């Protein structure tokens, strides 16, 4: 099972200029300060780490760390 800490680690290793914390799990990525390029890099890193595919349709609904964790565990 994937958890919030796993996703936060991936985000922080993806090269974004924002350091994400565990407390940010319910905030939308825009509220944290992550832009679309940051999120593109995050989804590439997550694909590599998990083997799950992040299609455009799926990515549209992944707006927070919590929603990514839900998707990874579905």
C-alpha positions as a Markdown table, in Angstrom:
| # | Residue | x | y | z |
|---|---|---|---|---|
| 1 | Unk | 0.0 | 0.0 | 0.0 |
| 2 | Unk | 1.1 | 3.5 | -0.8 |
| 3 | Unk | 0.8 | 6.2 | 1.8 |
| 4 | Unk | 1.1 | 10.0 | 2.1 |
| 5 | Unk | 4.7 | 9.9 | 3.1 |
| 6 | Unk | 5.6 | 7.9 | -0.1 |
| 7 | Unk | 3.9 | 10.6 | -2.3 |
| 8 | Unk | 5.4 | 13.5 | -0.4 |
| 9 | Unk | 8.9 | 11.9 | -0.9 |
| 10 | Unk | 8.3 | 11.5 | -4.6 |
| 11 | Unk | 7.1 | 15.1 | -5.0 |
| 12 | Unk | 10.1 | 16.5 | -3.1 |
| 13 | Unk | 12.5 | 14.4 | -5.2 |
| 14 | Unk | 10.8 | 15.4 | -8.5 |
| 15 | Unk | 12.7 | 18.7 | -8.7 |
| 16 | Unk | 10.0 | 21.2 | -7.8 |
| 17 | Unk | 11.0 | 24.4 | -6.1 |
| 18 | Unk | 8.4 | 23.9 | -3.3 |
| 19 | Unk | 9.0 | 21.6 | -0.3 |
| 20 | Unk | 5.9 | 19.7 | 0.4 |
| 21 | Unk | 5.1 | 18.5 | 3.9 |
| 22 | Unk | 2.9 | 15.7 | 5.3 |
| 23 | Unk | 0.4 | 18.4 | 6.5 |
| 24 | Unk | -0.2 | 19.4 | 2.9 |
| 25 | Unk | -2.0 | 16.2 | 2.0 |
| 26 | Unk | -5.5 | 17.7 | 1.8 |
| 27 | Unk | -4.5 | 20.9 | 0.0 |
| 28 | Unk | -4.8 | 21.3 | -3.7 |
| 29 | Unk | -1.5 | 21.4 | -5.5 |
| 30 | Unk | -2.1 | 25.0 | -6.6 |
| 31 | Unk | -2.5 | 26.0 | -2.9 |
| 32 | Unk | 0.9 | 24.3 | -2.1 |
| 33 | Unk | 2.5 | 26.2 | -5.0 |
| 34 | Unk | 3.0 | 23.4 | -7.5 |
| 35 | Unk | 2.4 | 24.4 | -11.1 |
| 36 | Unk | 1.5 | 22.2 | -14.1 |
| 37 | Unk | 5.2 | 21.6 | -15.0 |
| 38 | Unk | 5.9 | 20.5 | -11.4 |
| 39 | Unk | 3.0 | 18.1 | -11.5 |
| 40 | Unk | 4.1 | 16.7 | -14.9 |
| 41 | Unk | 7.4 | 15.8 | -13.3 |
| 42 | Unk | 5.7 | 14.3 | -10.3 |
| 43 | Unk | 3.5 | 12.1 | -12.4 |
| 44 | Unk | 6.5 | 10.9 | -14.4 |
| 45 | Unk | 8.3 | 10.0 | -11.1 |
| 46 | Unk | 5.2 | 8.3 | -9.7 |
| 47 | Unk | 4.8 | 6.2 | -12.9 |
| 48 | Unk | 8.5 | 5.1 | -12.7 |
| 49 | Unk | 8.2 | 4.3 | -9.0 |
| 50 | Unk | 4.8 | 2.5 | -9.1 |
| 51 | Unk | 4.4 | 1.2 | -12.6 |
| 52 | Unk | 0.9 | 2.7 | -12.7 |
| 53 | Unk | -0.1 | 4.7 | -15.7 |
| 54 | Unk | -1.3 | 8.3 | -15.2 |
| 55 | Unk | -3.5 | 9.1 | -18.3 |
| 56 | Unk | -4.8 | 12.6 | -18.9 |
| 57 | Unk | -8.3 | 11.6 | -17.7 |
| 58 | Unk | -6.9 | 10.3 | -14.4 |
| 59 | Unk | -4.5 | 13.2 | -13.9 |
| 60 | Unk | -7.4 | 15.7 | -14.2 |
| 61 | Unk | -8.9 | 14.2 | -11.0 |
| 62 | Unk | -5.7 | 14.0 | -9.0 |
| 63 | Unk | -5.7 | 17.4 | -7.3 |
| 64 | Unk | -4.1 | 16.7 | -4.0 |
| 65 | Unk | -1.7 | 14.3 | -2.3 |
| 66 | Unk | -4.7 | 12.5 | -0.8 |
| 67 | Unk | -6.3 | 11.9 | -4.2 |
| 68 | Unk | -3.0 | 10.5 | -5.5 |
| 69 | Unk | -2.8 | 8.1 | -2.5 |
| 70 | Unk | -6.4 | 7.0 | -3.2 |
| 71 | Unk | -5.7 | 6.3 | -6.9 |
| 72 | Unk | -2.5 | 4.4 | -6.1 |
| 73 | Unk | -4.3 | 2.2 | -3.7 |
| 74 | Unk | -7.3 | 1.5 | -5.9 |
